[in-house]
């Protein structure tokens, strides 16, 4: 099981895509995909409802992980997993005898904050990530989505400290993503191959 984690703006999706491109036979499972499906299906009116729906979605995600493990799939999980998620992921890996490799992405806080802000305002994210009130039927008019769920820089720093994405499950490959041009993805892939053989 390969886990790609790190805070917002660290390039998890791109890194996971590079891994998936270079290593055959991976089954990629997305917690965001489950959340977004449920946001569209049920919607939420406030932060409390959104949190409850996210917890429901997390249990659904773990069911998908469990099924894939039961079928001995080689897994690629990409999400900002933090300390809250670590015990459950570790429990599943131990239950099914899975070897875990964690690719932990980190960087200068100001740099990754600016990236996350740019991404959030780029119009490509699911609106449910940006707001504490979302119903798909409200989006059909094409109007702007409220961005009340996006923290300011101070809130972002507090979020990063409290969550701590360095979960250290199995063999950990820590990658400084402050400057994307300095990342050697070939080395990361090779290290994954060495530790997965």
Backbone as JSON, one array per atom type, in Angstrom:
{
  "sequence": "XXXXXXXXXXXXXXXXXXXXXXXXXXXXXXXXXXXXXXXXXXXXXXXXXXXXXXXXXXXXXXXXXXXXXXXXXXXXXXXXXXXXXXXXXXXXXXXXXXXXXXXXXXXXXXXXXXXXXXXXXXXXXXXXXXXXXXXXXXXXXXXXXXXXXXXXXXXXXXXXXXXXXXXXXXXXXXXXXXXXXXXXXXXXXXXXXXXXX",
  "N": [[0.85, -1.18, 0.0], [0.72, 2.07, -1.01], [0.94, 5.23, 0.25], [0.2, 8.53, -0.38], [0.73, 11.53, 1.07], [0.27, 14.76, 2.65], [0.14, 18.28, 3.33], [-2.34, 20.76, 2.16], [-1.72, 21.99, -1.14], [0.71, 20.75, -1.65], [1.11, 19.13, -3.8], [0.05, 16.52, -4.08], [-1.75, 15.1, -5.78], [-0.51, 15.25, -8.29], [1.92, 13.94, -7.74], [0.98, 11.39, -7.03], [-0.13, 10.68, -9.48], [2.18, 10.48, -11.06], [3.43, 8.3, -9.83], [1.51, 6.31, -10.3], [1.62, 6.22, -13.05], [4.13, 5.13, -13.5], [4.38, 2.74, -12.1], [3.12, -0.36, -12.5], [-0.1, -1.98, -12.17], [-1.37, -0.86, -9.95], [-4.06, -0.11, -7.75], [-5.92, 2.66, -7.49], [-7.34, 4.46, -4.89], [-9.64, 6.86, -3.83], [-10.3, 9.08, -1.29], [-11.29, 11.67, -1.48], [-12.84, 11.39, -3.79], [-14.95, 9.78, -2.88], [-16.03, 11.46, -0.89], [-16.85, 13.69, -2.46], [-18.77, 12.54, -4.12], [-20.73, 11.91, -2.21], [-21.26, 14.46, -1.2], [-22.52, 15.57, -3.44], [-24.72, 13.9, -3.59], [-26.11, 14.11, -1.09], [-25.67, 16.67, 0.05], [-25.06, 19.58, 2.21], [-25.76, 21.81, 4.94], [-24.38, 23.28, 6.79], [-21.35, 23.62, 8.78], [-21.31, 21.59, 10.72], [-23.02, 19.6, 9.65], [-21.56, 19.03, 7.34], [-19.19, 17.98, 8.43], [-20.2, 15.65, 9.66], [-21.09, 14.26, 7.38], [-18.69, 13.91, 6.08], [-17.42, 12.16, 7.86], [-19.05, 9.91, 7.58], [-18.45, 9.4, 4.91], [-15.76, 8.75, 5.14], [-15.86, 6.28, 6.44], [-17.07, 4.81, 4.43], [-15.06, 4.95, 2.51], [-13.02, 3.47, 3.82], [-14.23, 0.98, 3.71], [-14.01, 0.42, 0.98], [-11.22, 0.26, 0.82], [-10.76, -1.95, 2.48], [-12.1, -3.97, 1.01], [-10.51, -4.04, -1.33], [-8.08, -4.83, -0.21], [-8.77, -7.33, 0.74], [-8.97, -8.6, -1.65], [-6.36, -8.68, -2.36], [-5.14, -6.51, -3.7], [-2.73, -4.17, -4.99], [-2.3, -1.15, -3.53], [-2.86, 2.37, -4.06], [-3.11, 5.19, -2.28], [-4.23, 8.46, -2.07], [-4.33, 11.38, -0.34], [-4.78, 14.08, 2.02], [-3.85, 12.64, 4.48], [-3.7, 12.59, 7.98], [-2.66, 12.66, 11.5], [-4.98, 11.76, 12.77], [-6.02, 9.84, 11.01], [-4.13, 7.86, 11.0], [-4.09, 5.57, 12.94], [-6.22, 3.91, 12.03], [-5.55, 3.3, 9.37], [-3.16, 1.94, 9.84], [-4.11, -0.2, 11.34], [-5.69, -1.55, 9.41], [-3.7, -2.25, 7.55], [-2.15, -4.01, 9.1], [-4.03, -5.98, 9.72], [-4.5, -7.17, 7.22], [-1.99, -7.88, 6.44], [-0.33, -6.07, 5.04], [2.36, -4.4, 3.44], [3.57, -1.16, 3.95], [4.21, 1.91, 2.3], [4.94, 5.21, 2.74], [4.64, 8.25, 1.15], [5.59, 11.26, 1.97], [4.81, 14.56, 1.61], [6.12, 17.77, 1.96], [6.72, 21.27, 2.71], [7.89, 24.73, 2.49], [5.87, 26.74, 4.47], [4.56, 29.17, 3.74], [4.85, 29.09, 0.97], [3.43, 26.73, 0.18], [0.95, 27.45, 1.11], [0.25, 29.63, -0.56], [0.1, 28.26, -2.98], [-2.08, 26.57, -2.46], [-4.16, 28.41, -2.12], [-4.25, 29.54, -4.68], [-4.99, 27.29, -6.14], [-7.51, 26.75, -4.96], [-8.97, 28.93, -5.78], [-9.0, 28.61, -8.44], [-11.09, 27.5, -9.84], [-11.35, 24.81, -10.48], [-11.7, 22.97, -8.5], [-13.9, 20.81, -6.62], [-16.85, 22.36, -5.5], [-17.64, 21.79, -2.87], [-15.38, 21.6, -1.3], [-14.78, 24.16, -0.69], [-16.66, 25.5, 0.79], [-19.04, 25.79, 3.54], [-21.64, 25.26, 3.1], [-23.44, 23.45, 0.86], [-25.22, 22.37, -1.97], [-25.92, 20.45, -4.72], [-27.89, 21.19, -6.54], [-28.01, 23.9, -6.24], [-25.91, 24.84, -7.66], [-26.37, 24.91, -10.32], [-26.94, 27.28, -11.63], [-24.56, 28.43, -12.21], [-23.34, 30.43, -10.77], [-21.04, 32.22, -8.55], [-19.27, 30.36, -6.05], [-19.47, 30.33, -2.51], [-16.65, 30.9, -0.38], [-16.19, 30.14, 2.26], [-14.98, 28.16, 3.74], [-12.28, 28.17, 3.5], [-9.22, 28.66, 5.03], [-7.49, 31.6, 6.37], [-4.03, 32.75, 6.2], [-2.94, 32.54, 8.8], [-4.76, 30.77, 10.0], [-4.33, 28.61, 8.34], [-1.68, 27.89, 8.99], [-2.03, 27.09, 11.65], [-3.73, 24.92, 11.25], [-2.05, 23.19, 9.81], [-0.09, 22.66, 11.77], [-1.62, 21.43, 13.82], [-2.73, 19.2, 12.57], [-0.62, 17.65, 11.42], [0.78, 16.03, 9.06], [2.74, 14.18, 8.74], [2.72, 11.11, 8.9], [4.18, 8.75, 9.0], [3.91, 5.9, 8.34], [4.95, 2.63, 7.88], [7.67, 2.32, 5.57], [8.97, 5.51, 5.08], [9.08, 8.06, 2.69], [10.27, 11.12, 2.56], [9.59, 14.17, 1.05], [10.69, 17.25, 0.01], [8.8, 19.77, -1.2], [8.96, 22.43, -1.79], [10.18, 23.71, -3.96], [9.15, 22.76, -6.92], [10.65, 22.17, -9.2], [12.94, 20.99, -8.32], [12.43, 18.45, -7.56], [13.05, 15.03, -7.8], [11.46, 12.78, -9.42], [11.98, 10.3, -10.5], [13.81, 9.18, -8.72], [12.2, 8.9, -6.47], [10.31, 7.03, -7.39], [12.01, 4.87, -7.85], [12.9, 4.32, -5.25], [10.49, 3.53, -4.09], [10.05, 1.2, -5.57], [12.24, -0.35, -4.7], [11.66, -0.73, -1.98], [9.29, -2.06, -2.11], [9.76, -4.49, -3.16]],
  "CA": [[0.0, 0.0, 0.0], [1.48, 3.31, -1.12], [0.15, 6.36, 0.71], [0.76, 9.85, -0.7], [0.08, 12.48, 1.95], [0.9, 16.07, 2.82], [-0.85, 19.33, 3.46], [-2.84, 21.37, 0.93], [-0.74, 22.7, -1.95], [2.0, 20.06, -1.72], [1.23, 18.39, -5.07], [-0.25, 15.1, -3.88], [-2.39, 14.5, -6.96], [0.5, 15.11, -9.34], [2.86, 12.9, -7.32], [0.29, 10.11, -7.15], [-0.26, 10.38, -10.91], [3.5, 10.03, -11.53], [3.62, 6.94, -9.31], [0.58, 5.43, -11.02], [2.12, 6.14, -14.43], [5.39, 4.38, -13.58], [4.29, 1.45, -11.42], [1.94, -1.06, -13.02], [-0.92, -2.83, -11.3], [-1.87, -0.18, -8.75], [-5.47, 0.29, -7.69], [-5.96, 3.95, -6.8], [-8.58, 4.73, -4.17], [-9.68, 8.28, -3.5], [-11.25, 9.53, -0.29], [-11.96, 12.84, -2.04], [-13.86, 10.92, -4.72], [-16.1, 9.33, -2.08], [-16.64, 12.66, -0.28], [-17.5, 14.52, -3.47], [-19.99, 11.82, -4.52], [-21.73, 12.06, -1.16], [-21.68, 15.86, -1.17], [-23.49, 15.76, -4.52], [-25.93, 13.12, -3.32], [-26.84, 14.53, 0.11], [-25.5, 18.09, 0.36], [-24.95, 19.95, 3.63], [-26.19, 23.19, 5.17], [-23.5, 23.96, 7.72], [-20.11, 22.9, 9.06], [-21.62, 20.38, 11.49], [-23.53, 18.6, 8.7], [-20.45, 18.65, 6.46], [-18.3, 17.11, 9.21], [-20.87, 14.35, 9.81], [-21.08, 13.61, 6.08], [-17.3, 13.5, 5.82], [-17.16, 10.97, 8.68], [-19.75, 8.84, 6.87], [-17.68, 9.12, 3.69], [-14.52, 8.09, 5.54], [-16.18, 4.87, 6.69], [-17.29, 4.21, 3.1], [-13.74, 4.83, 1.91], [-12.34, 2.34, 4.44], [-14.84, -0.25, 3.18], [-13.38, 0.19, -0.32], [-9.86, -0.18, 1.1], [-10.86, -3.31, 3.01], [-12.44, -4.88, -0.09], [-9.33, -4.16, -2.19], [-7.09, -5.63, 0.52], [-9.27, -8.71, 0.76], [-8.68, -9.13, -2.98], [-4.9, -8.61, -2.53], [-4.75, -5.46, -4.65], [-1.67, -3.24, -4.6], [-3.08, 0.07, -3.41], [-2.32, 3.72, -4.05], [-4.04, 6.08, -1.6], [-3.75, 9.84, -2.11], [-5.22, 12.25, 0.42], [-4.02, 14.66, 3.13], [-4.0, 11.85, 5.7], [-2.94, 13.14, 9.1], [-2.55, 11.76, 12.65], [-6.31, 11.18, 13.03], [-6.23, 8.69, 10.14], [-3.03, 6.89, 11.11], [-4.39, 4.29, 13.58], [-7.11, 3.07, 11.21], [-4.76, 2.81, 8.24], [-2.22, 0.97, 10.38], [-4.91, -1.37, 11.72], [-6.05, -2.28, 8.19], [-2.48, -2.84, 6.99], [-1.76, -5.15, 9.93], [-5.06, -7.02, 9.59], [-4.38, -7.86, 5.94], [-0.59, -8.18, 6.18], [0.16, -5.19, 3.97], [3.57, -3.58, 3.59], [3.16, 0.22, 3.67], [5.19, 2.93, 1.95], [4.33, 6.54, 2.81], [5.33, 9.37, 0.49], [5.16, 12.44, 2.73], [5.19, 15.8, 0.93], [6.13, 18.93, 2.86], [7.43, 22.4, 2.11], [7.78, 26.01, 3.15], [4.44, 26.94, 4.72], [4.04, 30.28, 2.94], [4.8, 28.65, -0.43], [2.32, 25.79, -0.06], [-0.29, 28.19, 1.32], [-0.05, 30.37, -1.78], [-0.34, 27.28, -3.98], [-3.42, 26.08, -2.14], [-5.09, 29.5, -2.41], [-4.35, 29.62, -6.14], [-5.78, 26.12, -6.56], [-8.89, 26.87, -4.49], [-9.66, 29.97, -6.54], [-8.81, 28.34, -9.86], [-12.32, 27.05, -10.48], [-11.33, 23.4, -10.87], [-12.01, 22.11, -7.34], [-15.31, 20.61, -6.29], [-17.25, 23.46, -4.61], [-17.8, 21.33, -1.5], [-14.14, 21.83, -0.56], [-14.58, 25.59, -0.47], [-17.76, 26.13, 1.52], [-19.72, 25.01, 4.58], [-23.01, 25.0, 2.66], [-23.39, 23.01, -0.54], [-26.21, 21.47, -2.58], [-25.59, 20.45, -6.15], [-28.92, 21.9, -7.31], [-27.74, 25.34, -6.15], [-24.77, 25.17, -8.51], [-26.74, 24.84, -11.74], [-26.97, 28.6, -12.24], [-23.21, 28.84, -12.59], [-22.88, 31.58, -9.99], [-19.85, 31.97, -7.74], [-19.43, 29.59, -4.83], [-18.88, 30.93, -1.31], [-15.37, 30.27, -0.02], [-16.11, 30.33, 3.7], [-14.26, 27.06, 4.4], [-10.85, 28.31, 3.23], [-8.61, 29.45, 6.11], [-6.47, 32.58, 6.04], [-2.69, 32.19, 6.41], [-2.79, 32.17, 10.21], [-5.55, 29.55, 10.2], [-3.66, 27.54, 7.6], [-0.52, 27.47, 9.79], [-2.57, 26.37, 12.81], [-4.25, 23.68, 10.68], [-0.89, 22.35, 9.49], [0.52, 22.23, 13.04], [-2.5, 20.54, 14.56], [-3.0, 17.94, 11.86], [0.63, 16.91, 11.29], [0.61, 15.06, 7.98], [3.87, 13.25, 8.73], [2.14, 9.97, 9.62], [5.24, 7.75, 9.19], [3.47, 4.51, 8.28], [5.87, 1.84, 7.08], [8.83, 3.08, 5.09], [8.55, 6.86, 4.7], [9.9, 8.85, 1.77], [9.92, 12.52, 2.8], [9.96, 14.95, -0.14], [10.52, 18.7, 0.12], [8.16, 20.22, -2.45], [8.98, 23.9, -1.84], [10.49, 24.03, -5.35], [8.8, 21.57, -7.7], [11.67, 21.86, -10.21], [14.04, 20.26, -7.7], [11.98, 17.11, -7.17], [13.45, 13.96, -8.7], [10.42, 11.76, -9.31], [12.58, 9.0, -10.82], [14.38, 8.66, -7.48], [11.08, 8.49, -5.62], [9.78, 5.78, -7.96], [13.0, 3.81, -7.64], [12.87, 3.97, -3.84], [9.26, 2.75, -3.9], [10.28, -0.14, -6.14], [13.17, -1.09, -3.83], [11.02, -1.09, -0.71], [8.11, -2.89, -2.34], [10.16, -5.81, -3.71]],
  "C": [[0.89, 1.24, 0.0], [0.54, 4.45, -0.74], [0.88, 7.64, 0.34], [0.0, 10.87, 0.15], [0.89, 13.76, 2.06], [-0.2, 17.11, 2.89], [-1.34, 19.86, 2.12], [-1.71, 22.09, 0.19], [0.6, 22.01, -2.09], [2.14, 19.19, -2.98], [0.96, 16.9, -4.96], [-0.81, 14.43, -5.13], [-1.38, 14.27, -8.08], [1.48, 14.0, -9.0], [2.23, 11.52, -7.46], [0.15, 9.71, -8.62], [1.07, 9.89, -11.49], [3.78, 8.6, -11.06], [2.77, 5.95, -10.09], [1.04, 5.2, -12.45], [3.31, 5.19, -14.55], [5.34, 2.99, -12.95], [2.99, 0.77, -11.84], [1.19, -1.78, -11.92], [-1.45, -2.18, -10.05], [-3.37, 0.06, -8.86], [-5.54, 1.56, -6.85], [-7.34, 4.14, -6.18], [-8.54, 6.15, -3.65], [-10.74, 8.58, -2.45], [-12.0, 10.77, -0.79], [-13.08, 12.43, -3.0], [-15.13, 10.48, -3.99], [-16.81, 10.53, -1.46], [-17.44, 13.46, -1.31], [-18.79, 13.87, -3.98], [-21.1, 12.03, -3.48], [-22.17, 13.51, -0.98], [-22.74, 16.12, -2.23], [-24.8, 15.06, -4.23], [-26.77, 13.73, -2.19], [-26.78, 16.03, 0.38], [-25.36, 18.34, 1.85], [-25.25, 21.45, 3.77], [-25.27, 23.98, 6.09], [-22.28, 23.08, 8.0], [-20.35, 21.59, 9.8], [-22.11, 19.26, 10.56], [-22.41, 18.12, 7.78], [-19.5, 17.69, 7.17], [-18.9, 15.72, 9.35], [-20.85, 13.57, 8.5], [-19.69, 13.14, 5.71], [-16.93, 12.26, 6.63], [-17.83, 9.74, 8.05], [-18.95, 8.42, 5.64], [-16.38, 8.4, 4.01], [-14.75, 6.61, 5.8], [-16.41, 4.14, 5.37], [-15.95, 3.98, 2.4], [-13.0, 3.62, 2.48], [-12.94, 1.0, 4.0], [-14.24, -0.6, 1.81], [-11.94, -0.32, -0.14], [-9.87, -1.63, 1.56], [-11.16, -4.32, 1.89], [-11.24, -5.1, -0.99], [-8.26, -5.0, -1.52], [-7.5, -7.1, 0.56], [-8.98, -9.4, -0.57], [-7.21, -8.99, -3.36], [-4.45, -7.62, -3.59], [-3.57, -4.66, -4.09], [-2.27, -1.85, -4.66], [-2.24, 1.34, -3.48], [-3.39, 4.62, -3.45], [-3.46, 7.48, -1.58], [-4.78, 10.74, -1.45], [-4.36, 12.93, 1.49], [-4.28, 13.91, 4.44], [-3.14, 12.47, 6.79], [-3.09, 12.2, 10.3], [-3.88, 11.08, 13.0], [-6.53, 9.89, 12.24], [-5.24, 7.55, 10.38], [-3.43, 5.57, 11.77], [-5.24, 3.36, 12.73], [-6.36, 2.49, 10.01], [-3.79, 1.73, 8.7], [-2.93, -0.33, 10.75], [-5.26, -2.21, 10.49], [-4.83, -2.96, 7.58], [-2.06, -4.07, 7.78], [-2.75, -6.3, 9.78], [-4.87, -7.85, 8.32], [-2.93, -8.13, 5.55], [0.02, -7.35, 5.07], [1.43, -4.47, 4.38], [3.18, -2.17, 3.15], [4.37, 1.08, 3.33], [4.44, 4.27, 1.97], [5.22, 7.55, 2.09], [4.76, 10.64, 1.13], [5.71, 13.7, 2.07], [5.07, 16.98, 1.91], [6.87, 20.07, 2.16], [7.29, 23.65, 2.96], [6.31, 26.39, 3.26], [3.85, 28.06, 3.87], [3.88, 29.86, 1.48], [3.61, 27.73, -0.68], [0.97, 26.45, 0.2], [-0.7, 28.93, 0.05], [-0.51, 29.44, -2.9], [-1.77, 26.83, -3.73], [-4.48, 27.15, -2.41], [-5.32, 29.61, -3.91], [-5.21, 28.48, -6.68], [-7.25, 26.3, -6.19], [-9.67, 27.91, -5.29], [-9.54, 29.75, -8.06], [-10.02, 27.82, -10.59], [-12.36, 25.59, -10.85], [-11.68, 22.45, -9.72], [-13.51, 21.94, -7.19], [-15.71, 21.7, -5.29], [-17.38, 23.06, -3.14], [-16.55, 21.52, -0.66], [-14.03, 23.27, -0.06], [-15.59, 26.22, 0.48], [-18.33, 25.2, 2.59], [-21.21, 24.85, 4.29], [-22.97, 24.65, 1.18], [-24.55, 22.08, -0.87], [-26.01, 21.58, -4.08], [-26.61, 21.24, -6.96], [-28.73, 23.41, -7.26], [-26.65, 25.79, -7.1], [-25.15, 25.28, -9.98], [-26.77, 26.2, -12.42], [-25.61, 29.12, -12.65], [-22.67, 30.04, -11.84], [-21.67, 31.22, -9.15], [-20.19, 31.18, -6.48], [-18.79, 30.33, -3.67], [-17.6, 30.18, -0.95], [-15.13, 30.41, 1.48], [-15.36, 29.23, 4.43], [-12.75, 27.14, 4.17], [-10.22, 29.18, 4.31], [-7.69, 30.55, 5.57], [-5.1, 31.99, 6.4], [-2.48, 31.74, 7.85], [-3.54, 30.87, 10.52], [-4.92, 28.36, 9.51], [-2.48, 26.99, 8.4], [-0.97, 26.65, 11.0], [-3.06, 24.98, 12.38], [-3.1, 22.7, 10.42], [-0.24, 21.8, 10.76], [-0.33, 21.18, 13.74], [-2.69, 19.19, 13.88], [-1.75, 17.06, 11.74], [0.49, 15.75, 10.3], [1.74, 14.03, 7.9], [3.49, 12.0, 9.52], [3.1, 8.79, 9.78], [4.71, 6.32, 9.3], [4.4, 3.72, 7.37], [7.11, 2.62, 6.73], [8.36, 4.43, 4.59], [9.58, 7.53, 3.8], [9.44, 10.29, 1.92], [10.46, 13.37, 1.65], [9.66, 16.43, 0.1], [10.01, 19.22, -1.22], [8.12, 21.75, -2.55], [9.24, 24.38, -3.27], [10.25, 22.78, -6.19], [9.88, 21.17, -8.71], [12.82, 21.04, -9.65], [13.66, 18.83, -7.3], [12.39, 16.09, -8.22], [12.46, 12.8, -8.55], [10.97, 10.37, -9.64], [13.18, 8.36, -9.56], [13.29, 8.17, -6.53], [10.52, 7.15, -6.09], [10.73, 4.62, -7.68], [13.0, 3.37, -6.17], [11.61, 3.17, -3.49], [9.45, 1.33, -4.39], [11.18, -0.98, -5.23], [12.49, -1.56, -2.56], [9.78, -1.95, -0.89], [8.46, -4.27, -2.87], [10.51, -6.78, -2.59]]
}
